[in-house]
Amino acid sequence: MKLSFRFLALSLILAPGLRAEPAHAAAMKDFVSSLGRLESVYVAVSTKKTPLKELETTLAAEKVQINAAADRAGVGADLATSLRACAALFDKTVQFMAKDTGEEEPRLWRTADDLAELTRLAKPVGNAVGAASRLTSAERRDLSAQVETNFGKKMIDFPRGDVAPFTSGSRSPFASAMWLVNLSFDETVNRTVPAATPRG
């Protein structure tokens, strides 16, 4: 009886360690939301429905939101570092935009070039939450649904640089980065990607 009680007590103590921080899922929700808002503004700017200044303003606001997600209690150091790197890129891009002068369309393409770095930063963000112990199946499904709401359904085949990664048709830096991050918590990816057919 005493042994069973000790085993139960030890199990209760160790239980939190068996399931990684729920803060990871919360931080990822914030990150998806931030990129979703930026995607929406980017599309509006690229279709000339919104002035470029709106993207500059939104980047500055989302830098604050992503840093707040990184600072949330319980977020692992690896994820926090990766999120802060994304926020720093947004800050640097805002500074470039403020100094850039000229017509809106060329400025937008230069801004997109500056934000291309986000695709490289997306991989460590995904790696930081990719471990099965860090997100439950329900959290993964919830995040995938959130991505789909913001960006459209994910393309099954890995997109080339000239192909939109989501069915929304956007080829923004935010969509490209989100496609890579989504792979880390999309449980269907290994089941839906067709095997390569050998050439005869």
N, C-alpha and C positions, 0 to 999 in steps of 0.2 A: 504493500500500500504506500509506504514511504517512497519507494523507488518510482512508483507510478506518478506520485505527486511531483517528485523532482523532475521527472521526464516532462510532465505537463508544463511545469513552470519554465523549464529550459526552452520548450517549444514556443511558449508565448513570448519569451525574450528574443528568440531567433527569428520569429515569424516575420517581422518587418524587413529583415535582411533577405528573405526569400523573394520578396517582391520589391523591385526597385521603387524609387521615389515617385509617388503619384504626381509630384511637381513637374516631372518630365513631360507628362501628357498635357498638363496645363500650359507649360511653356511652349510646347509645340502648337497647341491650339492658338495661342497668341501669335506665334510666328506665321502660321497659315493665314490667320486673319489679317495680319499686317501685309503679307505679300498679296493677299486677295484685294485689299483696298488699293494697293499700289498698282496692281494689274488693271483694276477698273479705271483708275485715273489715266494710266498709260494708254489704254485703248481709246479713251475719250480724247486724249491729246493727239494721238496718231490719226484719229478720224476727224480732227479739227473741230470737235464739239466743245473742247475745253482748252484754255490757254496753257502754255507750257509752265507758267508760274504755278499752276495748281499742282503739278507733279513735284516741283521744288518744295512747295509747302508741305505736301503729303510725305515726301521723303524725310523732311525734318521732324515731322510729327511721329512717323513710324520708327525713326531712330530712337526716340524716347521710349516708345512702347516696347521695342525689342530689348533695349537695355534693362527696362523694368522686368521683363520676362527672365532675363539672365540673372537678375538680382534676387529673384524669388527664392525664399527659403526652401531648401531641399533639392534644388536643381544641381546636378553634378557639375564638377569643374570643367569637364570636357565640353558639355553642351553649352555651359555659360560662356566659355571662351569662344566657341564658334559663333554663338549669337552676337556677342560683342563685336566680333570681326565683321559681321554683316552690318551692324549698326554703324561701325566706323566707316565702312564703305559708303553708306548712305550719307554720312556727314561730309565725307570728302567730295562726293558727287554734288551735294548741295553747294559746297564752296566753289567748285568748278562752274556750276550753273550760274552762280551769282556774278562771276567774273566774265562769263561768256556773253558776247554781244553779237547781234546780227539777226537774221531771219529765224523764225521759229522752227521751220522744218529741219534745216541743217543743225540747229542746236539740239533738236530732239535726237538726231542720229548720233551726234557726238556724246550726248548723255547716255544713250543706249550702249555706246562703245565703252564708256566709263563703267557702266553697270554690268558689263559682260563678266567682270571678275566675280560677280555673285554666283555664277555657275560653278566656279572652282570652290567657293566657300560653301556651297550647298552640300558637297560630298561629306565633309566632316560633321556638318549638322546632322545629316542622315546617319552617319556612322555612330554618332553619340546616342542615338535613340534606337538603333537597329537591333540591339540585343533583345532576345525574346523576353528576358526577365524585366526589361524596362517598360514595356507596354503590354497590357493585357490584350486579348483578342478583341474585346469590346472597345477598348481605346483605339486600337488600330482601325477597326471598322468605322468608328466615329470620325477619326481624322481623315480617312479616305473619303468619307461622305462629305466632310467639310471642304476638302480639296475639290471634289467634283462640283459642289455648289459654287465655288469661287472661280473655277477654271474650266469646267466641262469634264467629260469622261476622258480618262487617260488613254492615249494611243497604246496599242498592244506592242507593236514593233518599236524598237529603239529609234527615235526620230533622228534624221540627219539634220545638219544645221539649217537647211532650207525648208524643213518640214515642221509644222506646228506640233508641239508635243501633246496638246489636248484638242478635243473636238471643237472647242470654242474658236479655233483657228488662229489664236494669238501666238506670235513668235517673240513676245517680249522677254527681256532678261528675267522677269519674275516668273513667267510660265516655265522657262527652261530650267530655272533653279528648282521650282516646285516639283517638276517632273522627277528630278533626281532625288529630292528629299522624300517624295511619296513612295519611291521604291523601298525605302527602309521600313515602312510600316504597312505596306500594301500586301496583305497575305495572299492575294490572288495572283500576284505577279508570276510566281513560279509555276502556277497551274495554267495560266492563260497564254503565256508566250509560247508559240509553237516551236517545236524542235526544227533545227535547220535540216533541209532536205539535201542529202549528198548529191553532188553532180555526177552523172554517169559518164 
